[in-house]
Amino acid sequence: MKQARQAFDLRDKYKFQARELMEDQEYRKWLDINKPNPSFEEILRHKELKYGLTGNEAYEDIVRSSQTTNKEYDKKAGVVEDEQD
């Protein structure tokens, strides 16, 4: 659980920093209101409800997913290009 908490906290820090650096601060305000960063407990609950994970499985998945980015927001921020078929 400790590693999952550390991974979550680090990712949360980076998400906050990314929002701070966004050029479009109006969009950032929209994100803060409509897509706030979830708490650790909310992420655990999400893993339980959506994927049926509990205990160590959920913690391991938090560590795994903390190393990924959100493709939808990456596109909007111009970090990645649309995938071509």
ABEGO torsion letter per residue (X at the ends): XAAAAAAAAAAAAAAAAAAAABABAAAAAAAAAABBBBBAAAAAAAAAAAAGBBEAAAAAAAAAAAABBBAAAAAAAGABBBBBX
